[in-house]
Amino acid sequence: MIQTSDSKGNLGFAPVTSLPHKAGNSEKATFLKLTTESGKNVHMTSDHLLPNCGGKTVSASELVIGDCLFVVDGDTMRKETLVEISSATLFGVNTAITEAQFIVAAGIIASPFSLNNDPGREKIGTVRDYLKSLRKSGKKLRGAKKVAMLEFNM
């Protein structure tokens, strides 16, 4: 079970339904390190998606210093200002797919998807609908490429 959030900011926990990247992988990628005013930080690829405080889901590359992100401490969610963005090449990419719309990674609310694999930007409106459609079609999510690459700092 991992901590999750819906589009209305309701926090909860949900089981992981898929881990698209092999555990312990050494896949090389360029990550953006996003740091908020309280020091919370997460590494993610530039095309990784996350909600901003304006109600839009944006890619990490669209963020600028001063933008507002949602952070979580325990069972409390609040808004925080993005104070630093840096870049680094790292090895090992991870994400976790759940039936919730967002996951909490290193205390920051993020989508489990990237621009290239976001069911919400297609005809399917929610992650839950996307997972249901995969089950009905018999397709396996594990084989999907470029699902959001996210380093968990937990």
N, C-alpha and C positions, 0 to 999 in steps of 0.2 A: 504494500500500500504506500502511495506517496501523496503528499499534500497537493491539492488542486483548488481551482477556482472556476466559477462560471462567469458569464459575461456581466452578471449583476454584482460581482464581488463577493458572492457567497463562498466561503472557504469550506473545505471538507477533505476527505481522503478517498482515494479510489484505487482499485487494483490496477497494476500495470497489465495491459493487454498485449503489448508487443514491445520488444527491444530491437529496433531495426539494425543496429550495428552490433557486430560480434563483440562480446565481452572481452576486455583486455586487448582490443585492437590497437594497432600502431599507425592508423591512418593519419597522414599528414594534412593539416589544414591551417589556414590563416584565421585566427580568431580575433574578435574585438573584445576587449575587456571593458565592461561597463561598470562604473563605480558611482554609487549614490552618496548623498550627503552624510549618511550615517556610517559609510564605509562598506556597505554591502556591495559585493561585486560578483559578476558572473562572466564567464567567457562564452562567446557564441560566434558562429559564422556570420558574416555580413548579411546574408539572406535569411537568417533566422528571424522569426516573427515574434513580436510581443505587443501587448496592449499599452497605449499611452493613456495619460489621464484625460485626454480629450475624447476618449471613446473610440479611437481608431486603432486597428491592428496595423503596425508598421514593421518594416524590416529594420534590423539593427543598424544598417548603413544609412538609414534615413534620420537617425537620431543625432541631435546636436547638444552640446553642453547647455544646460538650462532647461532641457525638456523634463517633463514630469513622468515618472514611472510609479507603478504600484509595488510596494514591498510588504513583506509579511514578517511579523514577530509572533511566534506561537499561533494563536487563533485570532490575531488582530491584523487587519490590512490597513495601510495608510499610503498617502502619496509622498514621494520624495523627489528631490531635484537630482538630475544626472549632473555630476560634477567633473567627471573625467571619462574620456574614451581613449584607449590605447590599443595597439595592435601587436600581435605576436604570432609566430608560427609555432604550433604545438602538435603533439602526437597523441592520438586517441580521441575519437569522437563518440559521443553518446547522446541519446535522447530516450525518453520513455513515453509511450503512447498509452493513454487511458481513455475512458469514455467521457471524461470531462473536457471542457473547452481549453482550459489552461492548466499548466503545472506550475509548481513553485520550485524554482531552482536557485539554490544559494540565497534564499530569502527574497528573490525577485520573481514576479509573476511573468511567465513567458508561455508562448504557444509551443507545443511539441513539434511544430512543423516549420518548414522554410517556404520561401516564395515558390519554389519548384514543386512542392508537395503539400499545398494547403488546400484541403477539401472545401474550406469555407470560401475560397476565392473562385471556386468552380460552381457547378449547379447544386452541389450538395451543401446544405446550410450548416451542419454541425458535425463535429467529430463523431458523435454517436451515430448519426445517419451514415457517415462515411464507413464506419466499422460495420454497421448492419449491411450496407451494400456490398462490402467485401465478403462477409460471411455468406450472403445469398449467392454471389457470383462464384464462390469457391476459390477466389484469388487469395494469395497469402501476402500479407503486408511485409513480412520479413524480407522479401526480395526487393522491396522498393529502394530506389537509389536517391540519394541526396535528400533524405528526410532530414529535418532539422538537426544540425550538428551542435551539440551543447555539452559543455564540460560542467559537470556538477561539482561544486566546491562545498560539499556538505561534510 
